Amino acid sequence: MWIEALKNGVHPTPCHQMLTELLGIHEQGALKDEDLAKYHDLLRVMLMHLHCRGFLEDGNGGVVMQAVAKVLLLSGQQLARPALALLRRGIKLVECHTEDVEDTSWIQLMMQLDILSRAETTLALPPPEGHSAGPRSERWLLEGPWGVPEGSDASLGVRLTATGG
């Protein structure tokens, strides 16, 4: 996945396919929830690279955001806010997608389900016993050694304050 996320020709389709495979491996029980954390930096880098190449501006980018959000939600309550930000931005992109003649109503329905039944419900739960850290903010998507490319906050659906925090 790192190779796909970092290559110059990064594209939403193979990124989405790899995320779908990762989710499938998880569903089969070969990857535990706690093991998903090792993919978090990869997911953020993937989103930044897709943004820098203009691929987070249409419905194709929206479905990648949904897949990333699903991985974050499976990782635990702490990443529900970043996941919700991705789902909210992603569904807007899918709703406005006009490039293909595909009917996007099914994917929109699935994204609404992810928002209502997974992300918002996860945020409403009390923190698990023994976990003192609360949910991370949406800014988590932008944090990392790579810096924040211009416009990535809006592209990922993250609201920044006037001071950048």
BAKELUM-221503 format. One record per atom (N, C-alpha, C): residue number from 1; residue in three letters; chain; x, y, z. Coordinates in steps of 0.001 Angstrom, whole numbers, plus 500000, padded with zeros to 6 digits. Each point is the difference from the previous one (the first is absolute). Layout:
BEGIN
+-----+---------+--------+--------+--------+--------+
| num | residuo | cadena |     c1 |     c2 |     c3 |
+-----+---------+--------+--------+--------+--------+
| NUM |     ala |      A |      X |      Y |      Z |
...
+-----+---------+--------+--------+--------+--------+
end
This chain:
BEGIN
+-----+---------+--------+--------+--------+--------+
| num | residuo | cadena |     c1 |     c2 |     c3 |
+-----+---------+--------+--------+--------+--------+
|   1 |     met |      A | 500813 | 498805 | 500000 |
|   1 |     met |      A | 499187 | 501195 | 500000 |
|   1 |     met |      A | 500860 | 501265 | 500000 |
|   2 |     trp |      A | 501150 | 499937 | 500697 |
|   2 |     trp |      A | 500867 | 501179 | 500033 |
|   2 |     trp |      A | 500451 | 500385 | 498597 |
|   3 |     ile |      A | 500351 | 499005 | 499206 |
|   3 |     ile |      A | 500472 | 500285 | 498641 |
|   3 |     ile |      A | 498908 | 500704 | 499208 |
|   4 |     glu |      A | 498794 | 499521 | 500092 |
|   4 |     glu |      A | 498890 | 500617 | 499273 |
|   4 |     glu |      A | 499749 | 501421 | 500486 |
|   5 |     ala |      A | 500044 | 500206 | 501294 |
|   5 |     ala |      A | 499709 | 501320 | 500573 |
|   5 |     ala |      A | 501081 | 501027 | 499679 |
|   6 |     leu |      A | 501231 | 499541 | 499813 |
|   6 |     leu |      A | 501117 | 500922 | 499805 |
|   6 |     leu |      A | 500415 | 500214 | 498549 |
|   7 |     lys |      A | 499516 | 499184 | 499095 |
|   7 |     lys |      A | 500472 | 500137 | 498621 |
|   7 |     lys |      A | 499464 | 501268 | 499343 |
|   8 |     asn |      A | 500719 | 500490 | 499026 |
|   8 |     asn |      A | 499610 | 501225 | 499297 |
|   8 |     asn |      A | 498655 | 499865 | 499299 |
|   9 |     gly |      A | 499683 | 498809 | 499560 |
|   9 |     gly |      A | 498741 | 499777 | 499295 |
|   9 |     gly |      A | 498890 | 499514 | 500906 |
|  10 |     val |      A | 499994 | 500440 | 501261 |
|  10 |     val |      A | 498961 | 499569 | 500936 |
|  10 |     val |      A | 498629 | 500339 | 499418 |
|  11 |     his |      A | 499059 | 499079 | 500194 |
|  11 |     his |      A | 498649 | 500174 | 499458 |
|  11 |     his |      A | 499007 | 499402 | 500984 |
|  12 |     pro |      A | 498796 | 500567 | 500090 |
|  12 |     pro |      A | 499014 | 499502 | 500971 |
|  12 |     pro |      A | 499598 | 498539 | 499810 |
|  13 |     thr |      A | 499919 | 499517 | 498762 |
|  13 |     thr |      A | 499493 | 498643 | 499774 |
|  13 |     thr |      A | 500859 | 498928 | 500665 |
|  14 |     pro |      A | 501312 | 499931 | 499757 |
|  14 |     pro |      A | 500779 | 498965 | 500690 |
|  14 |     pro |      A | 500070 | 500231 | 501513 |
|  15 |     cys |      A | 499980 | 501260 | 500426 |
|  15 |     cys |      A | 499992 | 500265 | 501447 |
|  15 |     cys |      A | 498733 | 499427 | 500624 |
|  16 |     his |      A | 498858 | 500223 | 499349 |
|  16 |     his |      A | 498732 | 499471 | 500505 |
|  16 |     his |      A | 500013 | 498474 | 499995 |
|  17 |     gln |      A | 500531 | 499402 | 498946 |
|  17 |     gln |      A | 500068 | 498539 | 499925 |
|  17 |     gln |      A | 500834 | 499428 | 501140 |
|  18 |     met |      A | 501125 | 500629 | 500291 |
|  18 |     met |      A | 500858 | 499516 | 501086 |
|  18 |     met |      A | 499339 | 500181 | 501364 |
|  19 |     leu |      A | 499303 | 501108 | 500175 |
|  19 |     leu |      A | 499276 | 500214 | 501255 |
|  19 |     leu |      A | 498884 | 498968 | 500160 |
|  20 |     thr |      A | 499331 | 499672 | 498908 |
|  20 |     thr |      A | 498948 | 498974 | 500030 |
|  20 |     thr |      A | 500596 | 498649 | 500373 |
|  21 |     glu |      A | 501182 | 499685 | 499458 |
|  21 |     glu |      A | 500674 | 498756 | 500369 |
|  21 |     glu |      A | 500387 | 499995 | 501472 |
|  22 |     leu |      A | 500498 | 501116 | 500500 |
|  22 |     leu |      A | 500355 | 500106 | 501411 |
|  22 |     leu |      A | 498774 | 499768 | 500882 |
|  23 |     leu |      A | 498881 | 500613 | 499637 |
|  23 |     leu |      A | 498760 | 499805 | 500762 |
|  23 |     leu |      A | 499535 | 498544 | 499922 |
|  24 |     gly |      A | 500189 | 499364 | 498850 |
|  24 |     gly |      A | 499637 | 498596 | 499846 |
|  24 |     gly |      A | 500851 | 499087 | 500875 |
|  25 |     ile |      A | 501296 | 500284 | 500062 |
|  25 |     ile |      A | 500901 | 499232 | 500868 |
|  25 |     ile |      A | 499563 | 500148 | 501458 |
|  26 |     his |      A | 499605 | 501209 | 500370 |
|  26 |     his |      A | 499514 | 500241 | 501353 |
|  26 |     his |      A | 498713 | 499217 | 500256 |
|  27 |     glu |      A | 499071 | 500047 | 499062 |
|  27 |     glu |      A | 498718 | 499288 | 500160 |
|  27 |     glu |      A | 500205 | 498502 | 500168 |
|  28 |     gln |      A | 501002 | 499446 | 499340 |
|  28 |     gln |      A | 500271 | 498562 | 500087 |
|  28 |     gln |      A | 500699 | 499619 | 501298 |
|  29 |     gly |      A | 500383 | 501003 | 500792 |
|  29 |     gly |      A | 500624 | 499737 | 501289 |
|  29 |     gly |      A | 501516 | 499892 | 499961 |
|  30 |     ala |      A | 500590 | 500224 | 498840 |
|  30 |     ala |      A | 501458 | 499890 | 499893 |
|  30 |     ala |      A | 500715 | 501262 | 500462 |
|  31 |     leu |      A | 499258 | 501071 | 500221 |
|  31 |     leu |      A | 500571 | 501267 | 500465 |
|  31 |     leu |      A | 499100 | 500523 | 501122 |
|  32 |     lys |      A | 500562 | 500092 | 501192 |
|  32 |     lys |      A | 499222 | 500430 | 501166 |
|  32 |     lys |      A | 499860 | 501515 | 500023 |
|  33 |     asp |      A | 498990 | 500484 | 500720 |
|  33 |     asp |      A | 499760 | 501442 | 500110 |
|  33 |     asp |      A | 501250 | 500747 | 500442 |
|  34 |     glu |      A | 500682 | 499475 | 501015 |
|  34 |     glu |      A | 501171 | 500706 | 500542 |
|  34 |     glu |      A | 501170 | 500024 | 499003 |
|  35 |     asp |      A | 500006 | 499078 | 499037 |
|  35 |     asp |      A | 501069 | 499978 | 498985 |
|  35 |     asp |      A | 499778 | 501023 | 498889 |
|  36 |     leu |      A | 498824 | 500584 | 499931 |
|  36 |     leu |      A | 499717 | 501005 | 498974 |
|  36 |     leu |      A | 500799 | 501281 | 500225 |
|  37 |     ala |      A | 500450 | 500232 | 501230 |
|  37 |     ala |      A | 500747 | 501226 | 500315 |
|  37 |     ala |      A | 501264 | 500140 | 499154 |
|  38 |     lys |      A | 500599 | 498895 | 499601 |
|  38 |     lys |      A | 501223 | 500094 | 499200 |
|  38 |     lys |      A | 499738 | 500541 | 498593 |
|  39 |     tyr |      A | 498748 | 500129 | 499621 |
|  39 |     tyr |      A | 499645 | 500548 | 498686 |
|  39 |     tyr |      A | 499626 | 501485 | 500061 |
|  40 |     his |      A | 499928 | 500576 | 501181 |
|  40 |     his |      A | 499519 | 501382 | 500134 |
|  40 |     his |      A | 500860 | 501013 | 499248 |
|  41 |     asp |      A | 501319 | 499941 | 500155 |
|  41 |     asp |      A | 500854 | 500938 | 499266 |
|  41 |     asp |      A | 499863 | 499805 | 498496 |
|  42 |     leu |      A | 499929 | 498767 | 499571 |
|  42 |     leu |      A | 499813 | 499698 | 498586 |
|  42 |     leu |      A | 498719 | 500656 | 499474 |
|  43 |     leu |      A | 498926 | 499901 | 500754 |
|  43 |     leu |      A | 498721 | 500573 | 499568 |
|  43 |     leu |      A | 500089 | 501515 | 499880 |
|  44 |     arg |      A | 500662 | 500629 | 500954 |
|  44 |     arg |      A | 500138 | 501460 | 499938 |
|  44 |     arg |      A | 500882 | 500418 | 498821 |
|  45 |     val |      A | 501081 | 499277 | 499770 |
|  45 |     val |      A | 500872 | 500307 | 498864 |
|  45 |     val |      A | 499239 | 499787 | 498683 |
|  46 |     met |      A | 499237 | 498927 | 499917 |
|  46 |     met |      A | 499210 | 499732 | 498801 |
|  46 |     met |      A | 499049 | 501161 | 499713 |
|  47 |     leu |      A | 499323 | 500470 | 501031 |
|  47 |     leu |      A | 499067 | 501121 | 499820 |
|  47 |     leu |      A | 500729 | 501262 | 499551 |
|  48 |     met |      A | 501169 | 500268 | 500583 |
|  48 |     met |      A | 500766 | 501194 | 499615 |
|  48 |     met |      A | 500451 | 499912 | 498543 |
|  49 |     his |      A | 500476 | 498829 | 499588 |
|  49 |     his |      A | 500468 | 499847 | 498619 |
|  49 |     his |      A | 498841 | 500111 | 499017 |
|  50 |     leu |      A | 498878 | 499410 | 500327 |
|  50 |     leu |      A | 498830 | 500127 | 499125 |
|  50 |     leu |      A | 499557 | 501462 | 499916 |
|  51 |     his |      A | 500034 | 500689 | 501132 |
|  51 |     his |      A | 499645 | 501422 | 500001 |
|  51 |     his |      A | 500949 | 500810 | 499116 |
|  52 |     cys |      A | 501299 | 499792 | 500181 |
|  52 |     cys |      A | 501000 | 500775 | 499251 |
|  52 |     cys |      A | 499890 | 499787 | 498498 |
|  53 |     arg |      A | 499442 | 498896 | 499592 |
|  53 |     arg |      A | 499837 | 499715 | 498572 |
|  53 |     arg |      A | 498578 | 500274 | 499509 |
|  54 |     gly |      A | 499181 | 500617 | 500867 |
|  54 |     gly |      A | 498662 | 500417 | 499593 |
|  54 |     gly |      A | 498959 | 498897 | 499964 |
|  55 |     phe |      A | 500271 | 498876 | 500655 |
|  55 |     phe |      A | 499072 | 498875 | 499945 |
|  55 |     phe |      A | 498990 | 499952 | 501148 |
|  56 |     leu |      A | 499980 | 501005 | 500850 |
|  56 |     leu |      A | 499008 | 500022 | 501081 |
|  56 |     leu |      A | 498949 | 501073 | 499725 |
|  57 |     glu |      A | 499724 | 500206 | 498734 |
|  57 |     glu |      A | 499060 | 501049 | 499625 |
|  57 |     glu |      A | 498759 | 499465 | 499302 |
|  58 |     asp |      A | 499862 | 498666 | 499898 |
|  58 |     asp |      A | 498819 | 499441 | 499364 |
|  58 |     asp |      A | 499564 | 498736 | 500734 |
|  59 |     gly |      A | 499008 | 499338 | 499459 |
|  59 |     gly |      A | 499440 | 498823 | 500648 |
|  59 |     gly |      A | 500976 | 498857 | 500166 |
|  60 |     asn |      A | 500979 | 499890 | 499096 |
|  60 |     asn |      A | 501008 | 498945 | 500149 |
|  60 |     asn |      A | 500807 | 500200 | 501280 |
|  61 |     gly |      A | 500368 | 501245 | 500262 |
|  61 |     gly |      A | 500685 | 500308 | 501255 |
|  61 |     gly |      A | 499085 | 499781 | 501194 |
|  62 |     gly |      A | 498716 | 500261 | 499812 |
|  62 |     gly |      A | 499027 | 499803 | 501076 |
|  62 |     gly |      A | 499904 | 498554 | 500448 |
|  63 |     val |      A | 500048 | 499058 | 499057 |
|  63 |     val |      A | 499918 | 498593 | 500408 |
|  63 |     val |      A | 501296 | 499535 | 500664 |
|  64 |     val |      A | 501136 | 500601 | 499635 |
|  64 |     val |      A | 501255 | 499702 | 500708 |
|  64 |     val |      A | 499882 | 500514 | 501434 |
|  65 |     met |      A | 499443 | 501203 | 500162 |
|  65 |     met |      A | 499813 | 500554 | 501351 |
|  65 |     met |      A | 499118 | 499083 | 500838 |
|  66 |     gln |      A | 498954 | 499434 | 499395 |
|  66 |     gln |      A | 499132 | 499092 | 500735 |
|  66 |     gln |      A | 500771 | 498761 | 500459 |
|  67 |     ala |      A | 500814 | 499436 | 499123 |
|  67 |     ala |      A | 500766 | 498797 | 500362 |
|  67 |     ala |      A | 501004 | 500302 | 501114 |
|  68 |     val |      A | 500676 | 501148 | 499910 |
|  68 |     val |      A | 500929 | 500399 | 501062 |
|  68 |     val |      A | 499227 | 500178 | 501312 |
|  69 |     ala |      A | 498833 | 500636 | 499928 |
|  69 |     ala |      A | 499179 | 500216 | 501200 |
|  69 |     ala |      A | 499595 | 498672 | 500638 |
|  70 |     lys |      A | 499688 | 499005 | 499194 |
|  70 |     lys |      A | 499637 | 498691 | 500550 |
|  70 |     lys |      A | 501162 | 499390 | 500785 |
|  71 |     val |      A | 501204 | 500114 | 499462 |
|  71 |     val |      A | 501175 | 499475 | 500709 |
|  71 |     val |      A | 500184 | 500752 | 501314 |
|  72 |     leu |      A | 499838 | 501323 | 499961 |
|  72 |     leu |      A | 500154 | 500801 | 501225 |
|  72 |     leu |      A | 498947 | 499626 | 501033 |
|  73 |     leu |      A | 498770 | 499775 | 499572 |
|  73 |     leu |      A | 498938 | 499627 | 500942 |
|  73 |     leu |      A | 500263 | 498629 | 500618 |
|  74 |     leu |      A | 500546 | 499086 | 499230 |
|  74 |     leu |      A | 500343 | 498685 | 500543 |
|  74 |     leu |      A | 501159 | 500080 | 500980 |
|  75 |     ser |      A | 500801 | 501070 | 499887 |
|  75 |     ser |      A | 501165 | 500183 | 500870 |
|  75 |     ser |      A | 499614 | 500445 | 501404 |
|  76 |     gly |      A | 498774 | 500414 | 500191 |
|  76 |     gly |      A | 499548 | 500383 | 501331 |
|  76 |     gly |      A | 499364 | 501368 | 500047 |
|  77 |     gln |      A | 499444 | 500290 | 501147 |
|  77 |     gln |      A | 499253 | 501228 | 500230 |
|  77 |     gln |      A | 500857 | 501252 | 499840 |
|  78 |     gln |      A | 501277 | 499887 | 500265 |
|  78 |     gln |      A | 500882 | 501160 | 499993 |
|  78 |     gln |      A | 500070 | 500678 | 498632 |
|  79 |     leu |      A | 499769 | 499265 | 498919 |
|  79 |     leu |      A | 500111 | 500567 | 498658 |
|  79 |     leu |      A | 498640 | 500220 | 499335 |
|  80 |     ala |      A | 498941 | 500018 | 500790 |
|  80 |     ala |      A | 498657 | 500189 | 499443 |
|  80 |     ala |      A | 499814 | 501400 | 499410 |
|  81 |     arg |      A | 500573 | 501018 | 500611 |
|  81 |     arg |      A | 499850 | 501365 | 499461 |
|  81 |     arg |      A | 500690 | 500163 | 498648 |
|  82 |     pro |      A | 501257 | 499571 | 499849 |
|  82 |     pro |      A | 500590 | 500070 | 498661 |
|  82 |     pro |      A | 499213 | 499177 | 498977 |
|  83 |     ala |      A | 499513 | 498840 | 500413 |
|  83 |     ala |      A | 499204 | 499164 | 499091 |
|  83 |     ala |      A | 498715 | 500718 | 499590 |
|  84 |     leu |      A | 499347 | 500633 | 500947 |
|  84 |     leu |      A | 498766 | 500725 | 499708 |
|  84 |     leu |      A | 500262 | 501166 | 499044 |
|  85 |     ala |      A | 501114 | 500700 | 500187 |
|  85 |     ala |      A | 500352 | 501104 | 499089 |
|  85 |     ala |      A | 500189 | 499468 | 498578 |
|  86 |     leu |      A | 500672 | 498861 | 499862 |
|  86 |     leu |      A | 500199 | 499408 | 498680 |
|  86 |     leu |      A | 498672 | 499560 | 499383 |
|  87 |     leu |      A | 499135 | 499396 | 500798 |
|  87 |     leu |      A | 498715 | 499540 | 499475 |
|  87 |     leu |      A | 499131 | 501170 | 499554 |
|  88 |     arg |      A | 499980 | 501058 | 500789 |
|  88 |     arg |      A | 499185 | 501166 | 499633 |
|  88 |     arg |      A | 500510 | 500661 | 498723 |
|  89 |     arg |      A | 501314 | 500121 | 499860 |
|  89 |     arg |      A | 500565 | 500578 | 498787 |
|  89 |     arg |      A | 499807 | 499042 | 498821 |
|  90 |     gly |      A | 500225 | 498728 | 500243 |
|  90 |     gly |      A | 499879 | 498998 | 498941 |
|  90 |     gly |      A | 498606 | 499911 | 499418 |
|  91 |     ile |      A | 498984 | 500057 | 500853 |
|  91 |     ile |      A | 498633 | 499891 | 499481 |
|  91 |     ile |      A | 499639 | 501223 | 499151 |
|  92 |     lys |      A | 500506 | 501167 | 500375 |
|  92 |     lys |      A | 499758 | 501190 | 499172 |
|  92 |     lys |      A | 500616 | 499821 | 498616 |
|  93 |     leu |      A | 501203 | 499442 | 499953 |
|  93 |     leu |      A | 500663 | 499774 | 498721 |
|  93 |     leu |      A | 499237 | 498992 | 499143 |
|  94 |     val |      A | 499522 | 498935 | 500627 |
|  94 |     val |      A | 499266 | 498977 | 499258 |
|  94 |     val |      A | 498662 | 500561 | 499500 |
|  95 |     glu |      A | 499327 | 500775 | 500830 |
|  95 |     glu |      A | 498719 | 500596 | 499594 |
|  95 |     glu |      A | 500161 | 500930 | 498799 |
|  96 |     cys |      A | 501105 | 500688 | 499914 |
|  96 |     cys |      A | 500237 | 500973 | 498923 |
|  96 |     cys |      A | 500750 | 499400 | 498813 |
|  97 |     his |      A | 500299 | 498730 | 500053 |
|  97 |     his |      A | 500798 | 499365 | 498947 |
|  97 |     his |      A | 499197 | 499918 | 498705 |
|  98 |     thr |      A | 500563 | 500541 | 498934 |
|  98 |     thr |      A | 499315 | 500001 | 498702 |
|  98 |     thr |      A | 500850 | 499389 | 498892 |
|  99 |     glu |      A | 501212 | 499593 | 500332 |
|  99 |     glu |      A | 500946 | 499520 | 498999 |
|  99 |     glu |      A | 499529 | 498723 | 499296 |
| 100 |     asp |      A | 499536 | 499040 | 500752 |
| 100 |     asp |      A | 499563 | 498719 | 499450 |
| 100 |     asp |      A | 498475 | 499976 | 499931 |
| 101 |     val |      A | 499482 | 499043 | 499277 |
| 101 |     val |      A | 498551 | 499865 | 499903 |
| 101 |     val |      A | 499459 | 499018 | 501033 |
| 102 |     glu |      A | 500865 | 499558 | 500904 |
| 102 |     glu |      A | 499601 | 499050 | 501033 |
| 102 |     glu |      A | 499012 | 500630 | 500977 |
| 103 |     asp |      A | 499054 | 499206 | 500436 |
| 103 |     asp |      A | 499067 | 500431 | 501034 |
| 103 |     asp |      A | 500712 | 499875 | 501341 |
| 104 |     thr |      A | 500143 | 501115 | 500713 |
| 104 |     thr |      A | 500736 | 499996 | 501275 |
| 104 |     thr |      A | 499076 | 499901 | 501214 |
| 105 |     ser |      A | 498723 | 499740 | 499789 |
| 105 |     ser |      A | 499061 | 499991 | 501133 |
| 105 |     ser |      A | 500343 | 498916 | 501021 |
| 106 |     trp |      A | 500476 | 498831 | 499553 |
| 106 |     trp |      A | 500342 | 498923 | 500930 |
| 106 |     trp |      A | 501186 | 500400 | 500880 |
| 107 |     ile |      A | 501048 | 500537 | 499397 |
| 107 |     ile |      A | 501170 | 500399 | 500786 |
| 107 |     ile |      A | 499634 | 501145 | 500942 |
| 108 |     gln |      A | 499133 | 500906 | 499559 |
| 108 |     gln |      A | 499547 | 501083 | 500881 |
| 108 |     gln |      A | 499255 | 499425 | 501203 |
| 109 |     leu |      A | 499148 | 499015 | 499755 |
| 109 |     leu |      A | 499258 | 499358 | 501090 |
| 109 |     leu |      A | 500954 | 499328 | 500987 |
| 110 |     met |      A | 501022 | 499321 | 499476 |
| 110 |     met |      A | 500966 | 499326 | 500869 |
| 110 |     met |      A | 500816 | 501018 | 500808 |
| 111 |     met |      A | 500322 | 501123 | 499394 |
| 111 |     met |      A | 500742 | 501047 | 500712 |
| 111 |     met |      A | 499138 | 500623 | 501094 |
| 112 |     gln |      A | 498717 | 500214 | 499703 |
| 112 |     gln |      A | 499092 | 500527 | 501028 |
| 112 |     gln |      A | 499880 | 499022 | 501151 |
| 113 |     leu |      A | 499955 | 498713 | 499684 |
| 113 |     leu |      A | 499964 | 498968 | 501038 |
| 113 |     leu |      A | 501268 | 500047 | 500846 |
| 114 |     asp |      A | 501156 | 500144 | 499351 |
| 114 |     asp |      A | 501263 | 500105 | 500736 |
| 114 |     asp |      A | 500002 | 501216 | 500921 |
| 115 |     ile |      A | 499447 | 501109 | 499526 |
| 115 |     ile |      A | 499953 | 501223 | 500811 |
| 115 |     ile |      A | 499082 | 499809 | 501191 |
| 116 |     leu |      A | 498772 | 499552 | 499747 |
| 116 |     leu |      A | 498993 | 499927 | 501054 |
| 116 |     leu |      A | 500211 | 498839 | 500961 |
| 117 |     ser |      A | 500279 | 498826 | 499469 |
| 117 |     ser |      A | 500030 | 498839 | 500879 |
| 117 |     ser |      A | 501380 | 499665 | 500531 |
| 118 |     arg |      A | 501031 | 500505 | 499354 |
| 118 |     arg |      A | 501339 | 499640 | 500467 |
| 118 |     arg |      A | 500721 | 501180 | 500638 |
| 119 |     ala |      A | 500226 | 501053 | 499230 |
| 119 |     ala |      A | 500823 | 501115 | 500493 |
| 119 |     ala |      A | 499310 | 500751 | 501131 |
| 120 |     glu |      A | 498770 | 500447 | 499796 |
| 120 |     glu |      A | 499319 | 500778 | 501036 |
| 120 |     glu |      A | 499693 | 499153 | 501224 |
| 121 |     thr |      A | 499656 | 498731 | 499791 |
| 121 |     thr |      A | 499743 | 499100 | 501126 |
| 121 |     thr |      A | 501277 | 499761 | 500792 |
| 122 |     thr |      A | 501110 | 499822 | 499311 |
| 122 |     thr |      A | 501283 | 499775 | 500670 |
| 122 |     thr |      A | 500387 | 501207 | 500843 |
| 123 |     leu |      A | 499764 | 501202 | 499473 |
| 123 |     leu |      A | 500318 | 501209 | 500763 |
| 123 |     leu |      A | 499131 | 500131 | 501250 |
| 124 |     ala |      A | 498780 | 499497 | 499939 |
| 124 |     ala |      A | 499074 | 500119 | 501124 |
| 124 |     ala |      A | 500308 | 499015 | 501133 |
| 125 |     leu |      A | 500800 | 498985 | 499725 |
| 125 |     leu |      A | 500321 | 498994 | 501017 |
| 125 |     leu |      A | 500957 | 500565 | 501040 |
| 126 |     pro |      A | 499892 | 499517 | 501244 |
| 126 |     pro |      A | 501008 | 500402 | 500992 |
| 126 |     pro |      A | 501336 | 499354 | 499634 |
| 127 |     pro |      A | 501129 | 500633 | 500401 |
| 127 |     pro |      A | 501303 | 499403 | 499669 |
| 127 |     pro |      A | 500136 | 498622 | 500632 |
| 128 |     pro |      A | 500685 | 499087 | 499329 |
| 128 |     pro |      A | 500205 | 498662 | 500567 |
| 128 |     pro |      A | 500756 | 500089 | 501320 |
| 129 |     glu |      A | 499695 | 499089 | 500895 |
| 129 |     glu |      A | 500657 | 499988 | 501299 |
| 129 |     glu |      A | 501503 | 499811 | 499826 |
| 130 |     gly |      A | 500772 | 500807 | 500696 |
| 130 |     gly |      A | 501448 | 499924 | 499919 |
| 130 |     gly |      A | 500604 | 500900 | 498937 |
| 131 |     his |      A | 499164 | 500699 | 499231 |
| 131 |     his |      A | 500487 | 500928 | 498975 |
| 131 |     his |      A | 499677 | 501415 | 500442 |
| 132 |     ser |      A | 501013 | 500730 | 500399 |
| 132 |     ser |      A | 499766 | 501363 | 500470 |
| 132 |     ser |      A | 499971 | 501001 | 498855 |
| 133 |     ala |      A | 500627 | 499658 | 498880 |
| 133 |     ala |      A | 500039 | 500928 | 498867 |
| 133 |     ala |      A | 498637 | 500064 | 499323 |
| 134 |     gly |      A | 499536 | 501203 | 499803 |
| 134 |     gly |      A | 498734 | 500187 | 499321 |
| 134 |     gly |      A | 500175 | 499922 | 498500 |
| 135 |     pro |      A | 498922 | 500239 | 499273 |
| 135 |     pro |      A | 500091 | 499956 | 498533 |
| 135 |     pro |      A | 500957 | 501054 | 499463 |
| 136 |     arg |      A | 500706 | 499668 | 498960 |
| 136 |     arg |      A | 500893 | 500948 | 499331 |
| 136 |     arg |      A | 499165 | 500956 | 499166 |
| 137 |     ser |      A | 500538 | 501173 | 499776 |
| 137 |     ser |      A | 499292 | 500976 | 499175 |
| 137 |     ser |      A | 500206 | 499656 | 498524 |
| 138 |     glu |      A | 499265 | 500703 | 499172 |
| 138 |     glu |      A | 500115 | 499812 | 498565 |
| 138 |     glu |      A | 501402 | 500352 | 499496 |
| 139 |     arg |      A | 500702 | 500857 | 500739 |
| 139 |     arg |      A | 501363 | 500399 | 499611 |
| 139 |     arg |      A | 500959 | 498819 | 499941 |
| 140 |     trp |      A | 499656 | 498904 | 500650 |
| 140 |     trp |      A | 500844 | 498817 | 499973 |
| 140 |     trp |      A | 500311 | 499600 | 498558 |
| 141 |     leu |      A | 499053 | 500222 | 499093 |
| 141 |     leu |      A | 500199 | 499650 | 498595 |
| 141 |     leu |      A | 501149 | 500772 | 499373 |
| 142 |     leu |      A | 500282 | 501187 | 500524 |
| 142 |     leu |      A | 501012 | 500876 | 499418 |
| 142 |     leu |      A | 501340 | 499927 | 500718 |
| 143 |     glu |      A | 500036 | 499360 | 501155 |
| 143 |     glu |      A | 501224 | 499954 | 500789 |
| 143 |     glu |      A | 500973 | 498989 | 499414 |
| 144 |     gly |      A | 501265 | 500311 | 500123 |
| 144 |     gly |      A | 501018 | 499067 | 499534 |
| 144 |     gly |      A | 501219 | 500734 | 499493 |
| 145 |     pro |      A | 501056 | 499272 | 499714 |
| 145 |     pro |      A | 501253 | 500627 | 499576 |
| 145 |     pro |      A | 499957 | 500559 | 498583 |
| 146 |     trp |      A | 498943 | 499759 | 499261 |
| 146 |     trp |      A | 499922 | 500418 | 498601 |
| 146 |     trp |      A | 499572 | 501436 | 499821 |
| 147 |     gly |      A | 499571 | 500686 | 501061 |
| 147 |     gly |      A | 499511 | 501366 | 499859 |
| 147 |     gly |      A | 498585 | 499978 | 499441 |
| 148 |     val |      A | 499401 | 501133 | 499943 |
| 148 |     val |      A | 498617 | 500093 | 499548 |
| 148 |     val |      A | 499956 | 500728 | 498658 |
| 149 |     pro |      A | 499744 | 499277 | 498910 |
| 149 |     pro |      A | 499902 | 500661 | 498701 |
| 149 |     pro |      A | 498848 | 500999 | 499985 |
| 150 |     glu |      A | 500194 | 501081 | 499299 |
| 150 |     glu |      A | 498989 | 501051 | 499928 |
| 150 |     glu |      A | 498673 | 499430 | 499488 |
| 151 |     gly |      A | 498935 | 500337 | 500690 |
| 151 |     gly |      A | 498662 | 499572 | 499604 |
| 151 |     gly |      A | 499603 | 498625 | 500489 |
| 152 |     ser |      A | 500910 | 499272 | 500635 |
| 152 |     ser |      A | 499665 | 498641 | 500420 |
| 152 |     ser |      A | 498968 | 499981 | 501111 |
| 153 |     asp |      A | 499960 | 501053 | 500817 |
| 153 |     asp |      A | 499001 | 500033 | 501074 |
| 153 |     asp |      A | 498598 | 499981 | 499414 |
| 154 |     ala |      A | 499719 | 500847 | 499045 |
| 154 |     ala |      A | 498675 | 500039 | 499385 |
| 154 |     ala |      A | 499748 | 498742 | 499173 |
| 155 |     ser |      A | 501017 | 499499 | 499344 |
| 155 |     ser |      A | 499860 | 498816 | 499172 |
| 155 |     ser |      A | 499596 | 498786 | 500826 |
| 156 |     leu |      A | 500491 | 499932 | 501230 |
| 156 |     leu |      A | 499684 | 498872 | 500879 |
| 156 |     leu |      A | 498816 | 500279 | 500921 |
| 157 |     gly |      A | 499409 | 501167 | 499888 |
| 157 |     gly |      A | 498843 | 500330 | 500828 |
| 157 |     gly |      A | 500355 | 500392 | 501409 |
| 158 |     val |      A | 501217 | 500500 | 500205 |
| 158 |     val |      A | 500469 | 500387 | 501330 |
| 158 |     val |      A | 499865 | 501506 | 500146 |
| 159 |     arg |      A | 499388 | 500434 | 501073 |
| 159 |     arg |      A | 499825 | 501419 | 500268 |
| 159 |     arg |      A | 501142 | 500482 | 500881 |
| 160 |     leu |      A | 500761 | 500963 | 499500 |
| 160 |     leu |      A | 501106 | 500551 | 500775 |
| 160 |     leu |      A | 499619 | 501366 | 500524 |
| 161 |     thr |      A | 500596 | 500367 | 501129 |
| 161 |     thr |      A | 499769 | 501337 | 500544 |
| 161 |     thr |      A | 500854 | 500988 | 499238 |
| 162 |     ala |      A | 499800 | 501269 | 500240 |
| 162 |     ala |      A | 500756 | 501052 | 499294 |
| 162 |     ala |      A | 501492 | 499909 | 500284 |
| 163 |     thr |      A | 500388 | 499424 | 501136 |
| 163 |     thr |      A | 501412 | 499889 | 500361 |
| 163 |     thr |      A | 500616 | 498711 | 499452 |
| 164 |     gly |      A | 499202 | 499216 | 499284 |
| 164 |     gly |      A | 500522 | 498753 | 499416 |
| 164 |     gly |      A | 499874 | 498821 | 500909 |
| 165 |     gly |      A | 499417 | 500130 | 501190 |
| 165 |     gly |      A | 499867 | 498874 | 500924 |
| 165 |     gly |      A | 498634 | 499651 | 500176 |
+-----+---------+--------+--------+--------+--------+
end
